[in-house]
Amino acid sequence: MRKQNFAIPLGLILLQSLLYGFGDPISKAAYAVLPVYSLLTARYGIALGFLLLFFGRRVVAGLRACSPRDWLLPSLCIGAAYLVGNLAIELTAATAVAFLRSLSTLMTPLLALAVFHRPFGKKHIPVQLLVLVGLYLLCGLGGLSQFGWGEVCALLCALLLAASLIFGEHALERVDPVTLTTVQAGASALMALACALVFERGIHLSAATPGVWAIIVYLALACTVAGYFLQNRALGSISARTVALLQCVCPVMTALFSRLVLGESLTVAGLVGAAIILLCVVLETGMKEEGALAVLEEAAAYPPVESQKQEKFP
């Protein structure tokens, strides 16, 4: 019964990783033509327009049913995370960024413990450590030759991603996934616009070709609209810690599509790292999300979300 229920959010996060994995290599072509923050302004603007066009009434009703404090933190965190992450890519090697950004899988349970005092089962610690080994072999090996502002930005991105997961899980107690997705897209658009005006002195899209616009539309609809929604929908069913670990599949997908689209090759260490990450996902899905004692502990520490999860997934 537990495995059947867990399969739904598992599939959502794997689909998100698939969409992001394809978006990473194709976005390189767009970044070669357009300034980063101008491109991100167009991406998030299209995503926000799409969501308001098709779900505007639902979003308005959803916002009326909650207060800004319910959605403000997860929206600011996810918007800032992707802006800082793109800045990190400009400042240092992409492989180093990929590894450091993936440290969110370790930061998420620690942040949840610090902020919400949520217990972290000891049985998950070996899997968390093993997945870090896999990520290092896949992304970090040979990429961390220095530590500068780019690496600092990548670590900040990881922290913000972890915060967006734990605050998002908390927000989904009162905000439906579509409303939260729309607000997050709006926050991302406003932040990208501000960065474009400050750092790029305006929005510069005149150089975009039809192919670049096709990439922007994909990033807007698949990676922002669908990606944000899939994450929020999964967070209504499983913990932020589990979502963070499952999202480690994304670098594997990125490496796969980079090989298919860009002709990049994986080293033996990279293949071993990818295998370790997939093994960790299998191990995690084989564990029960919580035992009887963990249910009581989490219900005492964080009752609203737990009661919602039990209601949706008995």
Order of alpha helices (4+ residues) and beta strands (2+ residues): alpha-alpha-alpha-alpha-alpha-alpha-alpha-alpha-alpha-alpha-alpha-alpha-alpha-alpha-alpha
